[in-house]
Amino acid sequence: MKICVTGGCGFIGSCYVRKHLELYPDDTIVNIDVLTYAGNPKNLSMIEKDQRYRFAKIDIADSSRIDELFKENQFDYVVNFAAESHVDRSIKNPSLFLRTNAMGTLALLDAAKNTGVRRYLQVSTDEVYGSLPPEGAFRETTPLAPRSPYSASKASADHLVMAYHETYGMDTVITRCSNNYGSFQFPEKMLPLMTINALQDKELPVYGDGLQRREWLFVEDHCNAIELALHQGKSGNVYNIGGENEKENIEVIRMILSILGKPESLIRHVTDRLGHDKRYSIDSSKIRRELGWYPQTTFEVGIERTVRWYVENQPWWKEIVSGDYLNYYKSMYENR
């Protein structure tokens, strides 16, 4: 099989590429990634010379180049990870998120439809559902109610995927996951940001009171679920993927400090994010019932492994944080 993976140099995409080639040694993967700030080819340095792997530096919203690549390769499957994904950045530049997440998805869908791709899988997020009250969980039937430019752009993409299934009869599947964590995650996300700051004895900026609740999913468990949905999921269906846990942000940050032996005095509360959702929780019973998927990694084990990875791989993140990233975060938090 020939698989098109978009955003394969990012955090989740690179984990998927590595795992897929390990599970399916006879498959080939073409990785489309424009290499924005969060796309790092070093995430796949261990397979860059593998004959089953090819990299194509293309913007997924460039429909002419996408069409050309799809005609050249005649892909069997498409797995779309490519996305602008940081909520803070979407607040500053909504149009960029709409272009990549919605128009880019449209370009991929058209190319897939026109070249007879067997199945198109869209990797989405629980943030398209909006915010939850203190009780309950998101189900696949929960109406979409995005509350940030990022989640609105992802909801737009999901609607396009569903429309192509209904209108053109395309074989499509959508997965919606809770917050991912693990190795190779870009340092702007909460877990690596807090870990890296703590390692350098810098302040840990916590939005508001830190009582926002999130459900956490180890990235390798997420990729296992995507494989099942790609090969066994029902056409036209949505599958929620969650880690079966909820943690307050402040609780997670304290766990990181405890693992590193750092004091809680490093915590600094800052003005809350605009439109910050208070709680996410996912009901994953459908993918468990239909496809037999269950998360294999508890949060306690996963966060220990994740923090230790950043401790043991400091050259990887130091190269990243030495650039504009630090100035971006410094200005963002100082201006709140």
N, C-alpha and C positions, 0 to 999 in steps of 0.2 A: 504494500500500500504506500501511496505517496501522500504525506500529510502537510498541509500548509498551517503553520503556527505563526500568528502575528503577535508582536510584542514579546518574542522569545528571549530577548536579552534582559527583560525586566525580572522582578523578584519571583512572581508566581510562574510566569512563562518559562523562565530558565529552568526552574525545578521540574516543570512538566516535560520539557525537551529532554533533560537528562534521564528522567524516569521512563519516558516512552521508549527511548532507544534501548534502555536496559530491558524493558519488558517485551519489546517487539523488535528483535534483532534484524528481521528481514525488511522492516519498514525504512523509508527515507523521509527526512523532514527538510522542508524549506522554511527558514525562519525569516519573516519579514519584520524589520524593525528600523525605524528612522533614527534611532539612537538619540532621543532627547536626553535631558539631564539624568533621567532615571534608568535609561537603557545602558547596560554595561556589558560589553563583549567579554570581559573577564569572568563574568558569571558562567560562561560556557567555554572557558579556555581549555578545559579537560577534554572537550570533544571537537575542538575547532578543526582538527586534521582528520576526523572521522569521515570516511567516504560516504557515509549515509546522511551526512549533514551538509547543508548549504545555507549560506547567509545572503540575504538580499536587502540592501539598505534602501528602503522605499517608504514614503509616507502613504499610509493606507487611504488617505483622502485624495491621493493623486490617481484618479480613476483610470486614466489612460495607461499609466505604468502598471497598475494592478491588473487591468484587462490583458495587457501584453504578457505579464508573468503567468497568469492563469491559463491563457491559451498555450503558452509554451510548455507548461508542466502537466496540465490535465489532472489536477488533484482529485484524490478520492474523498478526502475529508478536509474541512477547515475548522480550526479551533482559534477563536478570536480573543486573545488576551489584551491586545493593544488598546490602551486608553490613557488619557490624562486622568490621574486618580486622586490628587490631593485636594481636599476641600478648601483649604486656605488659598491655594493657588487659583481655584475656580472662582472664588469671591473677587480676586483681583483681576482675573481675565476670563470672563465667562465665554467669550466668543471662541477662544482657543479650544475649550472643552467641547463646545457644540461641533466645531469643525472635525475634531478627531473622533470623538465618541459617537456622534450621530452620522455626520456625512461620511466619515471613514467606514462605518458599518454599512452604510448604503452602498458604497463603492464595492465592498467585499461581497455583499449579497448579490449585486448585479453580476459581478464576475462569476460568482459561484453558479448562479442561475444559468448564465449563458454558456458555461462550459460543462454543465452536467455533473457538478460535484454531488457525491452521494449523500453527504450529510454535512450540515453547517451547525457548529456549536458555538453559542454566544456565552462568554463568561461574564456574568453580571454581578450584582452586589445587593445585599439586603437593604442598602440605603435607599433604593428606589421605593421602598414601602413607607418611608417617613419615620416618624418617631412613635414609640409605644408608651402606653400608660404603665403603671407599676406592675400590672399583671398581663398575662397573655403572651402570645408569640406570633410572629409572622408565618402565615401559611401561603402556599402557592396561589391561593384564591384571594388573598388580601389585596384590596385595591391599591394601585400605585399612587403614592402621595409624596413625591420628592420635595425636599425642603432646601436644597442648595443647588447652585448651578451645576456642580458635579453630578449629583444624583438625578437632576432633571435631564442632563445629557445622556446618562446611562438608561434612564427610563425611556427616553426617545428611541434609543437604539433597540431596546427590548420590543417596543411597539413595532418598529420596522421589521424585526425578525419574525414576529408573530404575523404581521401583515403579509410578508412574503410566503409564509406557510399557507395562509388562508387563500391568498389571491393567486399565487402561482403554483401551489402544491409542492413547494420545496420541503425537503426533509430537514427540519430544524429542531434543535433542542436548546433550551436556555437553562443555565445553572446560576443560582444566586447564593452567594456565600456570606458568612459572617466575617469578622475581622481576622485576617491572616497574620501569622507571625512565623519566624524561622530565620535561617541563615540567608545571607545575600539580600536582605531587605534594605531598600534605600534609606539613608539616615534621617530623612525628614519625618518618617513615620514614628509613632509614639514609642514603641519598644526599643528600636535601635537608637533613637534620639536620646531617650532617658539613660540607656546603657552607656552610650558614648560620653554623654555629659558627666555621668557619675564616674566613669573611668578617669576623666580629666579633672575631677573635683570641681566641676562647674555646676551652676544652679540648674535645677530641673524645673522648667516652666510648666505649670499645671493650670489648665483652663478652669476658671471659676473655682468651685468648691471641690472639683475632682470626683464628684459623686455620679457622673455619667456612667451608665452601665453598658457594657459591651459583651458579646459572646465571642470567644476566641477559638480559632481553628488553626491547627498546625498545618503548615503549607503542604507537607507531604501527604497528609490525610486528604487535603483538598484535591490534590492532583490525582490521587487514587479514585476519588469520587468522580472527577471529570472523565477519567478513562472508562469507568462503568457507564456513565451517561452517554458518552460518545458511541460505545459499542452495543449497549443494551437498552438505553433509554427509548421511550416511546416517542415517535415523531410528533412534533407540535406541542410537546410537554415542557413544563418548567419543573426543575428540581431544586429545592432548597437544600443547602449544605451547611450545617452548623456543628460546632464543637461540643455541644451539650454542657455548656457552662456559662455562667455570667459573673463578671467581676466589675467592681467599680474601678475607674481609672486610678484613683488614689491607692487602692489596694494593690493593683498590679505594680505601680511605681515603688511602693514599699517593698514588694517582693524582690524587685530588681536590686534595690539598695541592700536588702538583706543578703542576697546571693553574693554581692560584691563586697560586703562588709563595710558599706559606706553609711554615713549618718543621715537621718531624715532631715537634718537641718539644711541639707542641700535643696530641699523642695521650696519652690517659690510660686505662689498662686498669682496668676495674671488674669486680666480681664477676659471673660469668656468669649469664645468664638461667636460671630454673628450666626443666628439660626441654628445653634448647636443642638442636635437631637439628644434627648435625655437618655433614651434607652433603646437598644436593639436586642431582639431575641428571635431565634429561628426555630421553627418546627420542622425537623428533618425526617419526620416519620414516613413520608412518601418514598424517599430514596432508600430508606432502610427496608421498608416493606416490599417495594417493587424490585430493587436491585441488590439488596443484601449488604449495603454499605454501612459501616460503623467507623467512627474515629478510633484510631489505634493508640493515640498519644494523649495522655492526660495533660492538663495545663501545667501542673506542677513539674512533670517530667519535661514537657516541651519548653517551658520558659527557662529551666535550668540549662538545657541543651543550647538554646538560643543565645542566652547571655554568655555562656562559655565560648560559643563560636566567635562572638565579637571580641572577647578577650584574646582568643588565640589567633585571630585573623586581623590584627590591627593595621597592617599595611594596606589591606583592601579598603577599609573605611577612611583611613587617614588621607589617602590620595583624593578621596571624594570631598571630605570636609575641609580640605585645604583651599578649596576654590570659593565660588560665589555663594555656596550653600551657607557658610557661616555668616556672611554679611546679610543674607536674606533673613535668617532667623533672628539675628541681632536686631535688625530694624523692625521686624514684625512685632517682637515682644516689647521692645522699648517704646513703640508707638501706641501701645494699648493702655 
